């Protein structure tokens, strides 16, 4: 019915070298799943996907664009990079064309650009038939997972889902990634006593770097305002975004 590779986000169609070395699509599965997050940002990924798979289907999961930027910055700051304060990052945005190789430890700085949904989707819809594009909203993944699964099933034309995995919390939502990948529960108590002093400091590391306060949210809203106003042109439901809706109704 469907399958995915070992890597959830291979970014095969974004990087020139990966694209050149890709393995031809040939398997018994009806769908191969690729959850790469750079395909809308890339200037060539969608074209390359369609060359390999002309009837490819695209599922776009959207989070409140302001909340997404905050989460993006917090995540970036935990990637062992020399990150500046958000104020300095905000006032020095990247305006050059997206370069896949500009990442640092797999993370990109384009906090604003990744949230410009209208801009990114309009470029994609120039190439992809709208019937092959499904919009999902981040909140529904938590609040209505069964409905989301059914929506995806219908969109992909699958008779039924089988062997669905149980929901798991994304490691970035835990107090620390270290806690997720270094469990102690399976170890004997003697080993736990030795390892706790080593691991516990990492478990308590800071994971929230974006400054608090509506002031910064207002600045993000202003930066995204023109893009938000164009949501109707690409069929994005602005009412699904709590923070954006709050500022629109001020």
C-alpha positions, 0 to 999 in steps of 0.5 A: 500500500505504502512505504517510506525510506529509512530516512524520514526527510531525505531531501533527495530532490533539494540537493543536487548531489543527492538528486544525481545519485538517487535510486530509480523509483521501483517497488511494489508499494503504491506510495513512497513517503517523503517528509522532507521540509525543504521542497517548497523552499527549493527552486527545483525540488517540485520540478524534479519530483514531477519529472520522476512521478508526474502524478505525485501527491503533495500533503502540506501541513501548516502550523500558525506561521508565527508559532512556527517561527518561534518553534523553528528558532527554538529548534535551531538554537538547540542544534549546537550552533552559535545562534544570535539573540532573536532580535539580531536574527530578526533584523538581519533576515536572509533575502538571497535565494534559498541555498540547500547547502546553507544549513548548519547541522541540518538547520536553516536560518530562514525563519521568516521565509519558511512561514511565507505560506502564500508565497511558497504555495503559489509557486507550487500551484503553478506546477502542481494540479490543485487536486493533487495537493492536500492542506492539513493543519497542525492543530488537527494532528493533535486534536483530531488524529482520526479525522486527519487519517481519514482525510489522508486516506481519501486523498490518497485513494487508499481502501483502508489503513492497516497497522497504524503506529501508536501516537508518539510525542516528537522528541522536540516536545520533550524537556530534552532530546537527550531524555528521549534518546537516552532512557534509563528505565531499562538499566539496572539500578546500579547503572542508573546511579552512575549515569544519572549525574552525567545525563541529568544536566543535559536533561535540564538544558534550555530549550526555549530561546525565543523571547516572551511577549506579544511585542515580538509576535506583533513584529512577526505578524507585521513581517508576514502581513502581506503574505497572510493577506494573500491566503485566499489566493492559495486556499489557506484558511487563516481562521485555523491560526490562533495567533494570526487571527488574534492580530487580524482582529485587533 
